[in-house]
Amino acid sequence: MGSRVTLIVISEAFTRWRWDALVAVATTWVTTFDDPGPKTLLG
């Protein structure tokens, strides 16, 4: 039971970390290449 809860917590943390990293990279990418291309791809 304990190991299952630990696995869920690790999975949640990993998913959130990946999402935060993805958002950070996407934001940096759009800011660096400030042209309609990235915005079109994202929207």
VMD Tcl script that builds the backbone (N, CA, C; Angstrom):
set m [mol new atoms 129]
animate dup $m
set s [atomselect $m all]
$s set {name element resname resid chain x y z} {
  {N N MET 1 A 0.843 -1.199 0.000}
  {CA C MET 1 A 0.000 0.000 0.000}
  {C C MET 1 A 0.880 1.252 0.000}
  {N N GLY 2 A 1.865 1.266 0.886}
  {CA C GLY 2 A 2.751 2.424 0.979}
  {C C GLY 2 A 3.505 2.678 -0.312}
  {N N SER 3 A 4.001 1.592 -0.912}
  {CA C SER 3 A 4.775 1.751 -2.149}
  {C C SER 3 A 3.893 2.285 -3.275}
  {N N ARG 4 A 2.635 1.891 -3.276}
  {CA C ARG 4 A 1.719 2.375 -4.312}
  {C C ARG 4 A 1.515 3.886 -4.173}
  {N N VAL 5 A 1.324 4.357 -2.945}
  {CA C VAL 5 A 1.147 5.793 -2.703}
  {C C VAL 5 A 2.397 6.546 -3.122}
  {N N THR 6 A 3.569 6.001 -2.780}
  {CA C THR 6 A 4.833 6.639 -3.151}
  {C C THR 6 A 4.942 6.747 -4.664}
  {N N LEU 7 A 4.554 5.691 -5.365}
  {CA C LEU 7 A 4.628 5.679 -6.824}
  {C C LEU 7 A 3.727 6.765 -7.413}
  {N N ILE 8 A 2.527 6.915 -6.854}
  {CA C ILE 8 A 1.592 7.936 -7.333}
  {C C ILE 8 A 2.169 9.328 -7.109}
  {N N VAL 9 A 2.752 9.547 -5.926}
  {CA C VAL 9 A 3.329 10.857 -5.610}
  {C C VAL 9 A 4.469 11.176 -6.565}
  {N N ILE 10 A 5.346 10.200 -6.815}
  {CA C ILE 10 A 6.468 10.401 -7.736}
  {C C ILE 10 A 5.941 10.693 -9.138}
  {N N SER 11 A 4.925 9.958 -9.552}
  {CA C SER 11 A 4.349 10.159 -10.880}
  {C C SER 11 A 3.777 11.564 -11.016}
  {N N GLU 12 A 3.053 12.010 -9.981}
  {CA C GLU 12 A 2.476 13.354 -9.986}
  {C C GLU 12 A 3.563 14.412 -10.076}
  {N N ALA 13 A 4.600 14.271 -9.257}
  {CA C ALA 13 A 5.698 15.243 -9.232}
  {C C ALA 13 A 6.402 15.282 -10.581}
  {N N PHE 14 A 6.654 14.108 -11.165}
  {CA C PHE 14 A 7.342 14.039 -12.451}
  {C C PHE 14 A 6.508 14.693 -13.550}
  {N N THR 15 A 5.200 14.435 -13.537}
  {CA C THR 15 A 4.316 15.018 -14.546}
  {C C THR 15 A 4.301 16.533 -14.427}
  {N N ARG 16 A 4.203 17.039 -13.203}
  {CA C ARG 16 A 4.165 18.489 -12.998}
  {C C ARG 16 A 5.488 19.115 -13.378}
  {N N TRP 17 A 6.608 18.442 -13.044}
  {CA C TRP 17 A 7.928 18.984 -13.386}
  {C C TRP 17 A 8.065 19.058 -14.896}
  {N N ARG 18 A 7.637 18.025 -15.597}
  {CA C ARG 18 A 7.711 18.011 -17.061}
  {C C ARG 18 A 6.854 19.119 -17.646}
  {N N TRP 19 A 5.667 19.312 -17.094}
  {CA C TRP 19 A 4.775 20.353 -17.605}
  {C C TRP 19 A 5.389 21.722 -17.396}
  {N N ASP 20 A 5.924 21.977 -16.179}
  {CA C ASP 20 A 6.563 23.263 -15.887}
  {C C ASP 20 A 7.735 23.504 -16.822}
  {N N ALA 21 A 8.526 22.466 -17.046}
  {CA C ALA 21 A 9.687 22.599 -17.931}
  {C C ALA 21 A 9.225 22.897 -19.357}
  {N N LEU 22 A 8.172 22.222 -19.791}
  {CA C LEU 22 A 7.649 22.432 -21.145}
  {C C LEU 22 A 7.160 23.865 -21.318}
  {N N VAL 23 A 6.426 24.366 -20.322}
  {CA C VAL 23 A 5.923 25.742 -20.373}
  {C C VAL 23 A 7.081 26.726 -20.395}
  {N N ALA 24 A 8.095 26.490 -19.566}
  {CA C ALA 24 A 9.252 27.389 -19.507}
  {C C ALA 24 A 9.979 27.423 -20.848}
  {N N VAL 25 A 10.196 26.248 -21.429}
  {CA C VAL 25 A 10.881 26.174 -22.721}
  {C C VAL 25 A 10.048 26.846 -23.811}
  {N N ALA 26 A 8.756 26.585 -23.815}
  {CA C ALA 26 A 7.884 27.183 -24.823}
  {C C ALA 26 A 7.867 28.701 -24.698}
  {N N THR 27 A 7.798 29.195 -23.461}
  {CA C THR 27 A 7.791 30.642 -23.236}
  {C C THR 27 A 9.089 31.264 -23.719}
  {N N THR 28 A 10.200 30.635 -23.370}
  {CA C THR 28 A 11.509 31.141 -23.793}
  {C C THR 28 A 11.617 31.123 -25.311}
  {N N TRP 29 A 11.113 30.043 -25.927}
  {CA C TRP 29 A 11.188 29.884 -27.376}
  {C C TRP 29 A 10.391 30.984 -28.073}
  {N N VAL 30 A 9.162 31.223 -27.601}
  {CA C VAL 30 A 8.310 32.253 -28.201}
  {C C VAL 30 A 8.920 33.631 -27.987}
  {N N THR 31 A 9.516 33.855 -26.805}
  {CA C THR 31 A 10.118 35.158 -26.508}
  {C C THR 31 A 11.355 35.382 -27.367}
  {N N THR 32 A 12.152 34.337 -27.542}
  {CA C THR 32 A 13.387 34.463 -28.319}
  {C C THR 32 A 13.076 34.659 -29.799}
  {N N PHE 33 A 12.191 33.833 -30.318}
  {CA C PHE 33 A 11.811 33.942 -31.724}
  {C C PHE 33 A 10.462 34.652 -31.797}
  {N N ASP 34 A 10.510 35.971 -31.661}
  {CA C ASP 34 A 9.273 36.744 -31.589}
  {C C ASP 34 A 8.737 37.004 -32.991}
  {N N ASP 35 A 8.171 35.971 -33.583}
  {CA C ASP 35 A 7.567 36.094 -34.906}
  {C C ASP 35 A 6.282 35.265 -34.927}
  {N N PRO 36 A 5.413 35.405 -35.930}
  {CA C PRO 36 A 4.120 34.717 -35.942}
  {C C PRO 36 A 4.221 33.194 -35.973}
  {N N GLY 37 A 5.344 32.636 -36.385}
  {CA C GLY 37 A 5.485 31.189 -36.506}
  {C C GLY 37 A 5.125 30.419 -35.249}
  {N N PRO 38 A 5.851 30.624 -34.147}
  {CA C PRO 38 A 5.573 29.888 -32.917}
  {C C PRO 38 A 4.150 30.102 -32.420}
  {N N LYS 39 A 3.659 31.340 -32.501}
  {CA C LYS 39 A 2.307 31.608 -32.018}
  {C C LYS 39 A 1.278 30.825 -32.836}
  {N N THR 40 A 1.517 30.696 -34.130}
  {CA C THR 40 A 0.610 29.931 -34.976}
  {C C THR 40 A 0.640 28.457 -34.583}
  {N N LEU 41 A 1.840 27.939 -34.328}
  {CA C LEU 41 A 1.973 26.539 -33.951}
  {C C LEU 41 A 1.320 26.271 -32.601}
  {N N LEU 42 A 1.445 27.232 -31.670}
  {CA C LEU 42 A 0.893 27.039 -30.334}
  {C C LEU 42 A -0.614 27.243 -30.319}
  {N N GLY 43 A -1.134 28.110 -31.187}
  {CA C GLY 43 A -2.538 28.464 -31.107}
  {C C GLY 43 A -3.409 27.803 -32.119}
}
mol reanalyze $m
mol bondsrecalc $m
mol representation Tube
mol addrep $m
